[in-house]
């Protein structure tokens, strides 16, 4: 800020933001005051010069903007500059009509200079030049810019819902965070408002051109009448003086108006948001050597025709040819640069080295050659973005960042097959068909769809591969319709949830500890690794993850470990105590916010038998027949519970919870096993089913 202005603000006790707030309305008031207050010629010269400078600044700003919102104030600037030109027209008209009889310098030197030097003092030439400028501005530039602004505003408003849905889709997929989504939504809204304002502001430019034409004729007729009637000038003298002043005044206003019209047309007609107009034109028009070479050849050929100005044509042809040659040489150097920079290949008989040892991917995705398009951005493949969203969602839900998913093509697979590997072992596979959609039957759809019958690879639900034209039919029939990328990403997400314990390695555990240390540094410093070693912590967390317990609340987990570290370093015992500590969260994860829990119980005699067998002093030894009957009964009961819409959860004594969970995991993987101590005091239980008896 100007130091004198700052000192004045400090003296008057005015805040800077108050001054900035009042600057715009005060400027508009001063512009409107010019219409009613008489201005001396010197002030008019200053204001006319400022008007030309203002128009130049607006045009240069419009030509250098990259995005429309870089000059979001442009509609308001159009209004202010239009008011400024009209106010100057009124002020100069007053001076011309009052003092025009004294000579051509009555309205200032700027108007006189435009009247004498630009048009040679010939008012007829001035009228023709002004008419040409009006035709260019009004019919060509303003008319086209107005139409483009109108269409751009309509298209922008029509595309607004689609842009908002795309932002929501990126947010749900995890490609952007909530802060970036809010910024993009605000940008979409502001862009729509900008083009809507430009549609209306373009009318200012059109109206200004019409007003300039009318003001010229008013000045000519009024000045001629005043000069002849009031000042007794001859008709020739009055015409020469007043028409020259009127034309000079019109040109002084019309040239800045033409600059503003060009700026408005540049703003609404530009396409793209990666560079300014000058860079776009230079790259797209003058960046193709073939185009320049053909143009040079044609211009040179025209120069050979007898009667043509040979020198002029040959000069232009030589300039274009030289530019084409230089661009071609630059492209050749860029094409050869990677070849020279490439590292030499190792000879075939080179000795083996550690570089030949390729580490096994912790988490990998192998795809057949038909599925390569899903991961190829050049072919609009979005699977990479979906996988990023899957990793982000996994971290938010489970509580740690999983290892990256390494994707590679495998020509040994069937073209449409994909495999998910965990440390080199295949943990899941499925088929996906690019160009088709998978219609999944969630259980209530009965209509037969035309397509290939299959099963959902993630959850084993019945499904059909259908064509795009059957999407609406499938959705109306109650099917859930997803594309290929969603099928693969959902399957990968499900497998990551199932194998979460195996994804938590030593590296991930250390990264998790480092992350928690940023939030609670003193807690981590006192507990890990002083009281609980990293290997013990990793094993305890893996035991929790094996049974689907999320570890998002690491602060509570570490606090519980600190309280129970004196009980020993057995990871299983620490995991048991952490489960009791996290009981409200575990119950809510299974049942949701309900307070009465429908649970499955074991028939008392059978439960007593199992407890004695699993807690025998000679070691756990459960009769195989009893174990098989127990597993079969648990699987059947869990299925009935889920069919009734109730979570399948078995309630057992604390002493046998862990071995029962391991025993029933294979037979009923969706069955959760809770101990009596893991039921919060705020909840009540109701026996819904009994294994080995009747409810």
Helices and strands as residue ranges (DSSP letters): H 3-12, H 16-33, H 41-64, G 68-71, H 74-99, G 100-102, H 109-113, I 114-118, H 123-134, I 135-142, H 143-172, H 178-229, H 235-238, I 239-243, H 244-269, H 277-284, H 289-303, H 310-341, G 354-356, E 363-367, G 369-371, H 372-375, G 377-379, H 383-398, E 405-409, E 417-422, E 425-431, E 437-441, E 452-455, E 462-466, G 468-470, H 471-476, E 479-482, H 484-498, H 500-503, H 506-519, H 521-527, H 534-546, H 554-564, G 565-567, H 571-581, H 583-591, E 596-602, H 604-614, H 624-643, E 649-652, G 654-656, H 657-664, E 672-675, G 676-678, E 684-691
